[in-house]
Amino acid sequence: MGLVLALVLAALGMAVPAVLDWDVHVRWFPPLHADWDPRVGWGTVPAVVLAVLAWRYAIDLAARLSWGRLLGAAYVGGLAWMLALALVDGTGGVGDVLDHPYEYLDTARATTDLPATLAEYVSRIPVDSPGQWPVHVAGHPPGALTFFVALDRVGLGSGFAAGLVVTLIAASTSIAVLLTMRVLGAEQHARLAAPFLVIGPAAIWQCVSADAMFAAWAAWGMCALAVAAVRRSIAWSVVAGLLLGWCVMNSYGLPLLGLLAVAVLVIARSWRPIVPAAIAAMAVVLAYVPFGYAWWEALPVLRERYWDGVAHNRPPEYWMWGNLAALVFSAGPLAFAGVAHTLARRPSAATRVVWWLVAAGTAMVVVADLSQMSRAEVERIWLPFVPWLLIGCALLPERWRRWGLGLQVVVALVVQHLLATGW
């Protein structure tokens, strides 16, 4: 049922604007922010080879490898997959998006005094303000800008270098999710989910989007929280809080990770990490206040800019479900099958880890969609939620997982070779 829903959503997401001549205010291939651009490139052959090898061997290898080798293979395989897809567009596939003026790098290169920049950060968010920030700088807290300023200062400020850094970080997301599941007592299900966390269409956006870094930091924050809850460790609680607080300073939408954090603590049956983790997270957020930036003051200003910009032209009648159609392309249609199959059953002792994590991932998507603060572009914006949906594939019957992995890689290859995505 979930797979049928995914395919119907994807088809309607493409067909409805075309048939009704409905301008839903994205680039020319809704529900994705993309243009029709069939092509092949340097990465085509490696991407096809990796896709075939993954379809043929990944499920068996995930079951057979030692745990350490599985993690190593997941990282190397995921990194190779991301880069192969990006290199369909040559080296520009890694760096061109981050080099665009609406991204962070231009502003990071121009920032000579970060404290002074933070002092005027909120005042330059409004769309009609003097010296208004570019779209992504205005639309996010200053954590991401801080990161790219640091990259520029150490000589990694070119689009290609920054793109490689983003990709290296993004490739660790699957490792963090697998470790989280193992710490919570679900190693077998982690092995079953591993191929879907590593190889899929989300890699198209992971190689070029800062949101892919946010996904990695969020996953590592959850991993630290799981360790803290299982081991009753204050130190790991603080680490989790610092990472999750850093996520909040990178995206106004990532406080939704609180839903996932609650699921982790429910699974571990421990609430002890809450206080130290919350204090550590608040410390990260409050660290920016002396420099003139307060998250809670910036959010309402950002909301005004959002509705003064393109969002008010993007019809909710389309995007309330069009967002989910875009998610089909990013997470892959099998993610919907995994979610439906997981949530349709009551959690048992054997499946409760997967059930709670998938339920939390689904809840984050639903709340984000209902908030109306994510109209379009969710193929990148929702990257932090995608891994927690994909682990539902672990509960699918084996025959579904085997051909389903093939479906995932075909979607990735087709989208990357037919569409020029904007992120």
N, C-alpha and C positions, 0 to 999 in steps of 0.2 A: 504494500500500500504506500509506503514511504517513497519507494522508487517511482511509482506511478505519479504520485504528487509532484516529485521533483521534476520529472520529464514534462508534465503538463505545465507546471510553473515556468520552466525554461522556454517551452514553446510559446506560451501566451505572452511571456515577457518580451519575446522578439516580435511576435505577430501582431499584437494589439496596436502598438504605436504605428506600425507600418500599414496595417489594414485601415485603421481609422484616421490615418494621417495626423496623429496626435503628437504634438511636440512636448516631450516630457523633460526637455532641457538637460540632456547629457549629450555627449558626442554621438556620432551617427549610428551606433549599434546598441540601443537599449536592449536589456537592462544594464549592460556594461557601459562604462565610460570608455568607449573604444571606437575605432574606425575600421571599416572593411579594408583589408590590405593583405591579400594573399601573397605569400613569399616563402622562400627557403633561404637558408644562410649557413654560416659556419657551424652553428650548433645543431643543424638538422640531423645529420647522420649520427653524432653522439647521442642526441636525445632519443632517436628511434631505437638505437642499439640498447641504451639504458632501459627504455620502456619494455622492450622484448625480454631482456634479461630479468628485469624485475617481475614481469608477469609470469615468467617461467620458473624462477628460482626463489623469489623473495619470501614467499610464505613458508616454504620448506626450510630455508636458511634461518628464518626467525625462530622456528621451533627447535632447530638443531644446534645452533651456535651457543657457546658459553655466553654467560651474561655480559662479560666485559667485551667480548668480540662482537656481540650483537650491538652494543652501544657504539663501538667504533665503526662498524659497518653502517649503522644508521646515520651517523654523522657524515662519513665520507660519501655514502650513497646519496644522501639528501643534498649535500653540497654540490656534488657532480650533476645531479638532476637540475638543480636551480640554475647553475651556470650554463649547462647545455641549452636549456630553454632560453635563457637570456641571450646567449650568443647566436641564436637564430638571427638576431639583429646586429651581429658583430660586437665589437667592444662597446659600441654605443648602447647596446642592450643592458649593460651593467651600469653605465654612468650617466646617460643622457637625461633620464627622468630626474635624478637628483640635481642635475645642473640647470634645470628649468627655473626661471625667475620666481615662480610661485612656490618653490620648495625652500628648504632651510639654508642651503649652502651659500647662496648669494648674500643673504643677510649675515650669515656666520662670518664670511670673508670680510664683510664691511664693518663688522663689530670690532672696534678697537678698545672699547671700555665696556666690559660686560656689566658691571654694577650700574653704570649710567644707563645702559640699555634697559636693564630691569626696572629702573626708576621710572622710565617713561613707557613701559611695556603696555600697561592697561590703557593709557591715554591714546595709544596709536592703534588700538583694535577697531574702533568704529570706522565704518566704511567711508565716512566723509571727514575723517580726522586728517590734519596735516601730517604728511609722511606716513600714511597708513601702512601697516604691515602687509606683506604678501599673504595670500590665502592661507597657506599652511602655518606660517608663523602666527598670524592672528587667530587661527582656529585651534591652537594648542597652547597649553601652559609652556613656560620657558625651559622646561627640562630638555626637550628635543633640541632647541636652539643651543642650549648650553653644551650638549653633547657634540654638536657639529662645530661649535666654536673651538672646543677642545681638539677635535680632529684636525681642524685647520691649523691650530697652533703647533701641532706635532708633525706637520707636513703632509697630512692626509686629506687636504681640502679639495683636491680635484674630484670631479664627478666619478671617475673610474675608481680612484682609491677609496673614496667614501662608499661607493657601491659595493666594493669588495668587503669592506668592514661590515656593512649592513648584512651582506650575505653570510659572512662567517658567523655572525651572531645569530642570524635567523636560523641557520642550519642546526643550532643547538636546541631549538624548541622541542623537537621530537625526543631528544635525550632527556630533557627535564620532565616531560610528560611520562615517559617510560619509567624513570626513576620514581616519580611520584606514585605511580601505580604499584610499583614493587614495594616501596616503603609501606604502602597501605595494605599490602598482603595480596596483591593481584598480579603476580609475575606472569602467570600463565596467560591471563587476558592481555597483559602488556605485550607479550610475544605475538599474540594473535592480532593485536591492533597495529603493531610496529610497521608493517608494509604500507598501511594506509596513512600513517603519520609521516612517513618518509617520502613516498612517491604519490603525487597527486597534482591536481591543477592549481592548488594554492601556491605552488612554487613559482608560478608565473609572476605573482605580485610580491612574493617574499624577497626576490632578488633586487627589487627596485624601490621598495617602500619602507619608510621609517616605521610604519605600523608593524612590519615584520619584526623589528627590534623590540617594539612594545610587547609583541606576543611572546618573544623569548624571555624578556625580563619578567613578564607575568607568570610564565611557566616555571621559571626558576624560583620565583617567590612562592608559588604553590608547593614546589618540591621542598623548599626550606620549611614551610609551614607544616607539611606532612611529617617531616623529620622531627620538628619541634613537638608536635602533638604525640607522636609515637614514643619518643624518647623522654618526654616531659622536660625539654631543654629550654632554658631561658635564652641561652646564647643563640640557638637556632630560631627562636621566636623573634629575637631582635633582627637577625638577618632577614627573615621573612618580612618583617615590618618595613625595613629599609628598602627592600626590593619593591614591595607593593606600594609604598609611599612614593618611590621613584616613578612607578607606573602612573600614579595620580598626577604627578608633575609633568607627564608627557602627553596625557590625553584626558580631556574632560569627561570622556565616556567610561574611563576605566575604574571609577569607584564601583561599577557593576561587578568587578572582581570579588567584591564582598560576598556575593551570592555563591561563588565558587569556593571562597574561603570557608564559609559556613558548611558547605558540603564536605570539604576535607575534614573539618573538625567533627562533624557528625559521624563520618566513616571511622575516624580514629577514636571516637568516643572520649574526647578530651577537649575541655574548653580552657585549659591553663594557658595556652599561648596568646589568648586574646589581649590581655592587658599589656604585656611587654611588646607584642607586635603592634598594637594600636599606638602606643607611646612612640615607638621607633618610626612608624609611618608618619605620625604627626610631626615628628622632629624634622623629617625631610621636607614636608610641606611648609612648616614654619621657618625653615632655614632661609627661605626666599623673602620673608616679610621684612627684615631689616633693610633689604635693598629696594623696597618699594613695591614688591609684587605680592598680593594676597589672592590666593586661589578663589576664595569665596566672593571677593569683589570683582574679579575678572569674569567669572562665569555669566552673570547677568548681562555684562557688556558684550560678551561674545554671543549670547543669545540674540541680542538686538542686531549685531552685525549679520548673524546667520540669516535672520528673517528679512533684513534689508537687502541681502544679496540674492543669489540664485534660488535659494530654498523656497521663497514665496512663489516662484514660478513653477516649481516642481509639484505637480498635482498629487495630493495624498490619495486620490482615488486609484492612482496607478502605483505609487511608491509604497503604500502599505503592504502590497503583495509583491510589487516589483523588486523590492529589497530582497525578498526571499528567493525570487527568481535569479537575482545576481549571485546570491549565496550558493545556488546550485552550481554555478560555473566555478566558483572559488573553492568551495569545500568538495565539490564533486557530487553527482547524484547519489552515489552509494552512501554518503553521509546521512542523507535523509532516510534511506532504508534502515541504516543502523540505528538512528534515533527512534524511528517508529517501532522497530522490532524490540528495542531495549525498553522503551517506556510503556509498551503494551503489556508487559509482564510485571508482576509484582516482584520486588527485589527479594532474592533469597540470600542465604549465607554465602553462596558461591558467586553471586552476581551483584551484590550490593555496592561494591566499589564502583563498578562500571555504571550501574544504574544511577547512583547519586551524582557522579561526575557528569554524565550525559544530561541528567535532569537540570543540573546547575548551568551547564553550557547552553541548553535550550532556553532556560529562563533568562539568561543574559541576552540572548538574541531577541526574545519576545519583548523584554522591557526596552531594549535599545530601539526596536522597531516602533513600539507604541509611543515612545518619547517624542517621535517626529523630529529628532535631532540628527537622524541619519536618513536623509532622503537621497538615495543614489550613492554611488561610490563605495558601497559596503563591501565590494570584493576586496578592498584593502582595509577599510575601517574596521571590519569585523574579523580580521586575521587573528587577534588574540582569543576569539571565541572558537575558531574553527577546530583546533586540535581536540577540544573537549567534546565536540560533536563526533569527530571521526573515531574516537575510541569505542563508540557503539558498534562499529563494524566487527569488533571482537566477538560479539554474541551472535552474529549471523551464521547460518549453516555453512559448512565448508564449501559446498558447491557455489554458494552465493559469493563467498569471499574470493574464490579463485577467478571466476569470470568477472566479478565486480571490480577487482584490481585492474583487469584489462580495460574495463569501461572507464575507470578513473584516468588511466594513462592516455587513452584515446581522446578523452575530453581535453586533457592538457595539451596534447600535440595539435589537435584541431584548432583550439582557441589560439594558441601561440602562433600557428602558421597562417591563420586566416584573419586575425584581428590584430591591430596595433593598439594595445591597451594604454590608457593615459596615465597609469600610475606604475 
